[in-house]
């Protein structure tokens, strides 16, 4: 079937596809101008952020003039009644924006579908942020496809970074901006690209914590490296990598790589080096960054896939007793070198691992990726097998954990 025919005309979905295909072959500048006009119309339909904040404050004043603003509660039907004094479009925008929030809080802490003022302000703020992000991202969609191609995502990153600290990149080499763009794309692509078609789906990008972090880089002061996408972070990686590369070769040998952080086991360094270099023997700056990428995001599905591959030493698709024995030996050697505390024997260690994942050890004798991911304990599990401090944290939960190599 080619489509649904209604009253002799193509369905709305077919019309969207037809429009999208025509935009793909149209002049790019004309398409951008069209989208700008659409965005202006999009924004004009809704009240401004300051208007909605004023409406919410006034609404709660009418609802309850005596209770402290942070303690005032509102139900959905009360919201509709209080907003009745405002124009229809403004009223409906707030109600539609908050309906999902009321649903979320339906049974939360016996709240009976009520929201406080700060919660309403938060949800409305996020709504505006996502609306603004959507109008920005859609400018990089070649048509009306709902996707952004890889080259266009790179252009989006370049356009955003070009505005960092006003004129920061005006006084930098063009090559450094290119480097920062490639650095940004590395993280976004690793986690957010649709691997089936090598494109980015705008709908998913709107929910991506990587895009939120990237947009927030504009608020990071020069010299601060707390954000992955900050120029200072790029410089920090280069400096740390160079400090390990004594001969300035542009890559690290295995022995140089092992000097990164004494808290990681020798087997971990060997597996990372083997998997990341694919046997080439040249551990590049890109490999170096990828390591930090997965270490800093151990809770993420795609990072955990990499960790599982690293821990599966015999590469049979499972973490079996033989794999665990190898990690035990490597971790014990590291642990007894760096601490004075006792380390459990191998049987206790194995039982500890399986108990942590709530898997009976002598019934299955092996652990699948799904076992770990579905346990929701992957972040701690992978950390405790590769790092003596993270293992110690597992043993003593009150202790703070290390998220990445100390040299970072």
N, C-alpha and C positions, 0 to 999 in steps of 0.2 A: 504494500500500500504506500503510495507516494505522499499521502497527507489527508487530513480531514477536510472535506469541502462543506462549507456552510453558506447557504444562500448564494451559491455559484462563485464564491470567493475562497481563496486559500485561508487556512487557519492562521491565527495570530503567530504561532510558532514558525510557520513557513514564511510569513511576512518578515519576521525578525531575521531569519536566515538569509532571505533575499536581500534585505537591507545590509546585513553584515557583509555578504559577498560583494555587493556593489561598493561598499566602503573600502574593502581590501584592495581594490584596483583603482581607487580614486586618488586624487592629489592629496598628499599627507597634510599639507598646510590647511587645505580646505576642510579636511576631516577634523583636524584639531580645532579649527574655528567653530565648526558645528558642535563639537563636544563642549567647548567653552560656553556656547549659548545655551546648550542643554543644562549644563551645570548651574548657570545663572538662574535659569527657570526653576531648577530643582531646589536651589536655596531659597528663592523668593516665595515658595509655597509654604514655608514653615517659619514659625517665630524665631527670633534670634535667641542666643544663649542667655543674654541678660533679661530678655522678656520672660522666658520660661522660669528663670530663677525668681523673678519678681512675682510671677503667678503662684509659684509654689509657696513662697513666704506668706503672701496674702491669703492663700487658701488655708494654711494652717492657723493663721491668726483668726480667721473666721471660724474655723473648726473648734479651736481650743485656745482662747486668749490668755489663759493663766499658766499652763504647763510650760516648763522649760523647752525651748525649741528642739533640743536634742532628744527629748523624751516623748514628744508628741507623736501619736500614732494615727494612721489613716487606713481605712478599708476602701476597697475599690468603689463601692456604691457611694461612699462619702466623698471620694475624689470627684466623681461625676457631678454630684450635687454642688460642691464648692466651686467647681470650674464652670458652672453654668452661666456665670456672669461674664465670661470671656467669649470672644469671637469663636465661631464654630471650628475653623481650621486650627487655631491655636489650642483649643480645648481637645480636639480629637488627636492632635499630634502628641500631647502629653499622655493622654489615656492609652493610645496605641503603643507608645514607647514603654509604658510601665506595666502593661498587662502581663508580659512574660515574668516580670519581677514579682508581681503578686502571686503568680502561679508557683514560682520557685519557693516562696515563703509560705506556701499553703499550710504545711505541717511543721515548719521549722520552729523549734523551741516553743511549741504551743502558741504560735503567734496568730493563728486563725486568719491568715492572709492579710496581715497588716504590715505597713511600712513606716519607718521613721523618716523624719525630714532629711538627715544626712544620707540615708539610703536612696531616697528619691533623687536628691541632688547628684549622687554618684551615678545612678543609672542614666539620668538625663545627660550628664557630662560625657559618659561613654558613648551614648547615642550620637552626640554631636561629633565626637572624635572619629567614630567609624564613618559617619556621613562625610566628613571632610576627607578622610582617607580614601573613601570610595571615589569621590570626585577627582582625587589626584591620580589614583591608580588607573581609572578608566581612560585617562588621557594616553596611556601607554598600550592600550588595546588597539591593534591595527584596524579592527572593524568594530562590530558589536558582538564579539565572539564569547566574551566572558573569560578570556584567557590573555596572558601576556607572554610573548615569545621571549626566549633567552636574551637576545640582543636588546630587546626593548626593556627588559628588566635591568639590564646593565645601564641603559640610558637613564632609567628612573634613579638608580643608585648614584650615578654621576651628577644628575641635576640636584638631588638632595644634598650630597656632600659638597657641591660647589658653593652652597650657601652657608657652610659651616663657619661660625664665628665671623659672619659678614664677609670679609675679604681674605680670610686665612689662606686659601689656596692661590690667591693672586701673587703671593710672595713665595710660593713653593714651585719647585720644578714640576712641569706637566707630568713627568714620569711618576712623581709621588702621588698625584691624584689618581693616575691609572692604577697604581699599586693599592691604594685605599679602596678603589672601586672593586678590583679583583678580590681583595680581602673580604669585602662586604658580600659579594656574590658567592664566595666560597661557603659561608655559613647559610645564607638563604637557600642556595641550591641544594646543599646537603640535606636540609630538613624539609623544604617546602616545594621542590619541583615535583610535578606529576611525572614519575619516571616512565609511565606508559606512552606519553606523547611529548616528553621534554618541554612542557609548557607549565606556566603557573596559573592556577585557577584563582581568579580575583576573589571569589566567594570565600575560599580558604585562606587567602592572604589577609583578609580582613580580620580573621580570628587568630592569625599567627603571632606568637610572642616575639618571633624574630623581627617582624615588620614593626611591631610596637617599639622594640628596642632600637631598631634602626632609625625610626622617626624621632626618638628621644635623644639621639646622638647630638642633635642641634642644641640641646640644653647642657651638654657636657663642656665644661671649661677647657681651654687649651692646656695641654700638659697632663690632663687627668685620663687615666686608662681604665676606669671602672666599666666602661661600655665597650663591648667587642669591636664596634665599628668606629671608635674614636681614633683619630690619627696617632695619638700617643700610644695606643695599643699596638698599632702596626709597627711603630718604631721600637717598642718594647720587645716584640717578637724578634725583630731583626737583631737587636743588641744581644739578647740572650743566646740566639742561635750563633752569632758571630763569636761570642765568648767561649763557646764549646768547639768551634771550628778554628783551632789554633793555626792551621796552615792556610786559612782563607781559601779553601777549595771550592766553597759553595755547597758543600754537602758534609754530612757527618758519617764517620765510621761508627761501627757498633760500640767500640770502646769509648769514643768521644760522647756518643749518645748516652751511655750509662752514667756519665758524670752529672746528668741533669738533676737528679734528686735521689738521695741515698735511701729514702723511705720506700721506693718502689723495688720490687724483687727483680733479680737478674733474669729470671724466666720471662717476666713481663717485658723487659726491654728487648729480649731476644725475639719474642713473638711479635711485638710491634714492628721491630726492624724487618723481620721476615715478611710479614703480611703487607706492610705499607710499601716496602720497596719492591715487592714481587720478585725478590731474589737478585735485584740489580746491584745491591751493595752500595747504593747512593741514597742516603736519607736526606731529602731536600727540605728547604724551608717550608714548602707546601705540606710535606708529610708532618713536619714539626707542628704546624698550626692545626692540622687535622687531629693530632693527638690531643691537644688542648681542647679542641672542639668537642670531642667525645667525653673527655674527663670532666669538663664543666657542664655536660648535659647528660649525665648518666641516667637520668629519669626518662629520657626521650627514647621512643621505640627504635628509631634508626641508629642511635648511638648504642643501644643495647644489642642490636644485631651485630655490630662490629665487635663489641666486648665478647659476645658469645663465640664468635669466630676465633678470637684471640685465645680464649680459655679452652677451646676444643683442640687440644694439642695433637691428638691423633687423627683429627679431621674426619670423624665418622658421623658427624651430625648430632652428637650428644656430648655432654660432659659426663664421662663415665668414671669409674673408680680409678682407672689408670691415670686419667687427667687430673683428678683431685689429688692423687698421690704425688704427682709431679709438682703441683702448686703448693701442696703441704711442705714438701722438702725445700722448695725455693723460699717459701715464706718463713719457715722455721729458721733457716740459715740466716736470713735477713733479720728476723726478730731477735734472735739470740745475740747477734752482732751489735744491734743498736739499743737493746734494752737489757735490764738485769732480771726481768721477770721470767717465770717459768712458761714454757709453751706446752700445750696439751700433746698427748701422744696421738698417733695417726688415727686410731680408731675413734677416740673422743672427738678429734677434729672432724672426721667424716660424719659422725652422728650430729655434731653441732651444725654442720652445713645443712644436712637433710632436715633436722628439726626446725631450723630457721625458715626453710621453705615449706614446712609442714608436709614433707614427703617421707614415707617409710623407706629407709635406705636399703633394707635387705629384701624388699619386695620388687623394686625396680632396678636397682644397681646403676642407674644412670639418670641424667637430668636433661630434659629437652628445653629448647628455647621457650616454648609455650609454658612449661612448668614455672620458669622464672618470671616471665612477663606477667602471667596471670596471677602470680603471687603478690604483685605490686611491691615487691621487695628487691627488685633488680638493682636499683641504685646502691643499696647497702651491700647486696650480695657480691656484685662485681668489684666494689671497692675493697671489701675485706679480704679478697683472694689475691690482690695485687700489691697492697700497700700495708706496711706494718702498723702505721698510725691509724689507718682506717679499720684495721682488724682490732686494734686496741680499743677504738671507739665502740666497735661492735660488742666487745667484751665488757666495756664500761660505758653504757649509753649516756651517762651524764657528761662525759668529756666532749669538747667541741671536735668537729671533724675537719679534715683537710679536703678541699675540693679539687686541688690541682697541684702539680709539682711546685715546691717552694720557690724555685728559681723564676717562676712566672711573675 
